[in-house]
Amino acid sequence: MNALRNKVMLVGNLGQDPEMKTLEGGKKVVHFTLATQEDYKNSEGQKVSETTWHNIVAWNGLADIASKFLKKGNQVFVEGRIVYRSYEDKKGATKNVTDIVLNDLLLLRSAKGQAKEE
């Protein structure tokens, strides 16, 4: 019997430059947002574009790669797993967050007008 896996694959554009943090013990983590777009026709036959934003998290080696090579507007392919977490904000309200924790990433296209670094 095959084990079921928590796996997601997305192609989208970075909404911001990756933000790198180094945690206690030297672990590195990068956060960025990724916009995916779905185009469809509504019941009146009009074309509709719907954008969904995803929180992306990369650790250690992938964090280094993401912070070095990715920029706002880049088109990327990401593969990872969905992680649900919650926290309490400063006012005591519970906030629920969905993250995609990366296993792999591939730069597909640089942002328009952006020179590629060699």
C-alpha positions as CSV (number, residue, x, y, z in Angstrom):
1,M,0.0,0.0,0.0
2,N,1.3,3.4,-0.9
3,A,1.6,6.0,1.8
4,L,-0.5,9.2,1.3
5,R,1.6,12.3,1.1
6,N,1.1,16.0,1.9
7,K,2.4,17.5,-1.4
8,V,1.6,20.7,-3.2
9,M,3.1,22.1,-6.5
10,L,2.6,25.7,-7.5
11,V,3.7,28.0,-10.3
12,G,3.4,31.7,-9.6
13,N,5.1,35.0,-9.1
14,L,6.9,36.3,-6.0
15,G,5.0,39.1,-4.4
16,Q,8.0,40.3,-2.5
17,D,11.8,39.8,-2.1
18,P,12.5,36.8,0.2
19,E,13.1,37.8,3.8
20,M,16.0,35.8,5.4
21,K,16.3,35.3,9.2
22,T,18.9,33.4,11.1
23,L,17.5,31.7,14.2
24,E,19.3,30.6,17.4
25,G,21.5,27.7,16.6
26,G,22.3,29.0,13.1
27,K,19.2,27.7,11.3
28,K,18.2,29.9,8.4
29,V,14.6,30.5,7.3
30,V,13.2,32.5,4.4
31,H,9.6,33.8,3.9
32,F,8.0,35.1,0.8
33,T,4.6,35.3,-0.8
34,L,3.7,33.7,-4.1
35,A,0.7,34.7,-6.3
36,T,-1.0,32.1,-8.4
37,Q,-3.6,33.0,-11.0
38,E,-6.6,31.1,-12.4
39,D,-8.5,32.4,-15.4
40,Y,-12.1,31.2,-16.1
41,K,-15.4,32.3,-17.6
42,N,-18.2,33.1,-15.2
43,S,-21.9,32.2,-15.8
44,E,-22.3,35.3,-18.0
45,G,-19.4,34.2,-20.2
46,Q,-17.1,36.9,-19.0
47,K,-13.4,36.2,-18.4
48,V,-12.4,36.4,-14.8
49,S,-8.9,36.3,-13.3
50,E,-8.6,35.2,-9.7
51,T,-5.3,35.6,-7.8
52,T,-4.5,33.5,-4.7
53,W,-1.7,34.4,-2.4
54,H,0.4,31.7,-0.7
55,N,2.9,32.0,2.2
56,I,6.1,30.2,1.3
57,V,8.7,29.1,3.8
58,A,12.2,27.7,3.0
59,W,14.7,26.4,5.5
60,N,18.5,26.2,5.5
61,G,20.0,25.3,2.1
62,L,16.8,26.2,0.2
63,A,16.6,29.4,2.3
64,D,20.1,30.3,1.1
65,I,19.2,29.7,-2.6
66,A,15.9,31.6,-2.4
67,S,17.5,34.6,-0.7
68,K,20.4,34.7,-3.2
69,F,18.5,34.2,-6.5
70,L,14.9,35.1,-6.1
71,K,13.4,38.6,-6.4
72,K,10.0,40.2,-6.4
73,G,8.2,39.4,-9.7
74,N,10.2,36.2,-10.5
75,Q,8.1,33.3,-11.8
76,V,8.9,30.1,-9.9
77,F,7.8,26.5,-9.6
78,V,7.6,25.4,-5.9
79,E,7.1,22.0,-4.4
80,G,6.4,21.4,-0.8
81,R,4.0,20.5,1.9
82,I,1.1,22.4,3.5
83,V,1.5,23.3,7.1
84,Y,-1.3,24.8,9.2
85,R,-0.4,26.8,12.3
86,S,-2.0,29.3,14.6
87,Y,-0.8,32.0,17.0
88,E,-2.1,34.7,19.2
89,D,-1.7,38.3,18.0
90,K,-0.9,41.3,20.3
91,K,-4.7,41.7,21.0
92,G,-5.1,38.1,22.1
93,A,-7.0,37.0,19.0
94,T,-6.1,33.6,17.5
95,K,-4.8,33.9,13.9
96,N,-4.7,30.8,11.6
97,V,-2.0,30.6,8.9
98,T,-1.4,28.2,6.0
99,D,2.2,27.9,4.9
100,I,3.8,26.0,2.1
101,V,7.1,24.6,3.4
102,L,9.5,24.0,0.4
103,N,11.1,20.8,-0.6
104,D,12.2,22.1,-4.0
105,L,12.1,25.3,-6.1
106,L,12.9,26.2,-9.7
107,L,13.3,29.7,-11.1
108,L,11.3,29.8,-14.4
109,R,11.5,33.5,-15.4
110,S,13.1,36.6,-14.0
111,A,11.0,39.7,-13.4
112,K,10.4,41.9,-16.4
113,G,13.2,44.4,-16.9
114,Q,15.4,42.7,-14.3
115,A,18.9,41.8,-15.4
116,K,19.9,38.2,-14.5
117,E,22.9,37.8,-12.2
118,E,25.6,35.6,-13.4
